[in-house]
Amino acid sequence: MTMRRAMTAAAALAMLGSVVAAGSATAEDFTQFYPAGTACDFPIRIDGGGGHRTEHTITNKHGTVFMSTGTGSELTFTNEDSGATVWLRSKGAVVRTTTLADGSDLFVLNGHNVVILFPSDVPAGPSTTLYSGKVTFTVNPQDGQWTILDTNGLSRDLCAELSG
């Protein structure tokens, strides 16, 4: 499940850029590949770069909360079969993560975030969606399954754009 966990973590942070050290940092360029049937019905590549983010760890009487804020990364999504591309400008995003009592992680995304759902997720993918607003979901630590609890705001189906 290491690959699944790495891919899900990367997807959650896609609009924020690649993982960087704690504190304030500039995100490094990155490329992610998703085979057909995982993020879209066709294989996609995501290239990202730029952006700036700050990470915070807050511990209170209810536990530890991790928060990442920043301007995001410019992203280019490519349909590896057709060559079609979608470019997304760098925009602001906040990711807040809390570990729940059952061991699952609760993610609350605000701003502009790309969410990639696999066939094993709830609702089942493959799907790659840009949300402008708020998305709340949990991740099961045993199998990496994402369960979307709520979305609020605008959504943009990137698979549909890449297929046309």
C-alpha positions in Angstrom: 0.0 0.0 0.0 3.0 2.3 0.1 2.5 3.3 -3.6 -1.2 3.9 -3.0 -0.5 6.0 0.1 2.1 8.0 -1.7 -0.2 8.6 -4.7 -3.1 9.7 -2.4 -0.9 12.0 -0.4 0.4 13.5 -3.6 -3.0 14.0 -5.0 -4.2 15.8 -1.9 -1.3 18.2 -2.1 -1.3 18.6 -5.9 -2.4 22.2 -5.9 0.2 23.0 -3.2 3.1 21.4 -5.0 5.5 18.8 -4.0 6.3 17.9 -0.4 8.7 20.4 1.2 10.3 20.6 4.6 8.5 22.2 7.5 8.4 25.9 7.7 8.3 28.3 4.7 9.6 27.0 1.4 9.3 27.2 -2.3 7.9 24.0 -3.9 10.1 22.1 -6.3 9.0 21.0 -9.7 7.4 17.6 -9.9 5.8 15.1 -12.3 3.2 12.4 -11.4 1.9 9.6 -13.7 -1.4 7.9 -13.3 -2.2 4.8 -15.4 -5.5 4.4 -17.3 -8.4 3.7 -14.9 -6.8 5.3 -11.8 -7.3 9.1 -12.1 -9.1 9.1 -15.5 -10.2 6.4 -17.9 -7.0 7.2 -19.8 -3.4 7.6 -18.6 -2.6 11.1 -17.3 0.6 13.0 -16.4 0.6 15.9 -14.0 3.5 18.4 -14.2 3.8 21.1 -11.6 6.1 23.8 -10.5 6.5 27.0 -8.6 4.4 28.1 -5.7 5.2 28.9 -2.1 3.7 27.3 1.0 4.1 27.3 4.7 3.4 24.3 7.0 2.2 24.6 10.6 1.8 21.9 13.3 -0.6 22.8 16.1 -1.1 20.6 19.1 -4.0 21.3 21.4 -5.9 19.3 24.0 -7.8 17.5 21.2 -4.6 16.3 19.4 -2.4 17.4 16.6 -3.5 19.3 13.5 -1.2 19.8 10.5 -1.9 22.7 8.2 -0.4 23.7 4.9 -1.1 27.0 3.3 0.2 28.6 0.2 -0.1 30.0 -3.3 -0.1 26.6 -5.0 1.7 25.3 -8.0 1.0 25.8 -11.7 -0.2 22.4 -13.0 -0.4 20.9 -16.5 -2.5 17.8 -16.9 -1.8 15.8 -20.0 -3.9 13.0 -21.5 -1.0 10.6 -22.4 -3.1 8.9 -25.2 -4.3 12.0 -27.1 -1.8 14.7 -26.0 -4.6 17.0 -24.8 -3.6 19.3 -22.0 -5.3 21.4 -19.3 -3.3 24.1 -17.6 -4.1 25.4 -14.1 -2.8 28.7 -12.7 -1.2 28.8 -9.3 -3.9 29.8 -6.7 -4.2 29.7 -3.0 -5.0 26.6 -1.0 -5.2 25.4 2.6 -5.0 21.8 3.6 -5.8 20.9 7.3 -5.2 17.3 8.5 -6.3 15.8 11.8 -5.9 12.2 12.9 -9.2 10.9 14.3 -9.7 8.5 17.2 -10.1 5.5 14.9 -6.7 6.2 13.3 -8.1 7.6 10.0 -7.1 11.1 8.8 -9.6 13.9 8.3 -8.7 16.3 5.5 -10.3 19.7 5.1 -9.3 21.4 1.9 -10.1 25.1 1.2 -9.4 27.2 -1.8 -8.3 25.6 -5.1 -7.5 21.9 -4.8 -7.3 19.0 -7.2 -8.8 15.8 -5.8 -8.0 12.5 -7.5 -10.3 9.5 -6.7 -9.4 5.9 -7.5 -11.9 3.1 -8.2 -11.6 1.9 -4.6 -12.6 5.3 -3.2 -16.0 6.6 -2.1 -17.4 7.7 -4.4 -15.6 5.4 -6.8 -13.3 7.0 -9.4 -11.5 7.3 -11.6 -12.0 11.0 -11.4 -9.8 14.1 -11.3 -11.6 17.2 -10.2 -10.6 20.8 -9.4 -12.6 22.1 -6.5 -12.8 25.8 -5.8 -14.3 25.9 -2.3 -14.2 23.3 0.4 -13.7 19.5 0.3 -13.9 17.3 3.4 -12.8 13.7 3.3 -11.2 10.9 5.4 -8.4 8.5 4.5 -8.4 5.0 5.9 -4.8 4.2 7.1 -5.2 0.5 6.4 -6.0 0.6 2.7 -5.6 4.3 1.7 -9.3 4.5 0.7 -10.6 8.1 0.5 -14.2 8.8 1.5 -15.6 12.2 0.5 -17.8 13.5 3.2 -18.7 16.9 1.8 -18.0 19.4 -1.0 -19.0 23.0 -1.2 -18.3 25.4 -4.0 -17.5 24.9 -7.7 -16.1 21.8 -9.3 -14.4 21.2 -12.6 -14.1 17.8 -14.2 -10.6 17.7 -15.6 -11.0 14.2 -17.1 -13.9 15.5 -19.2 -11.8 18.4 -20.4 -8.8 16.1 -21.2 -11.0 13.6 -23.1 -12.6 16.2 -25.5 
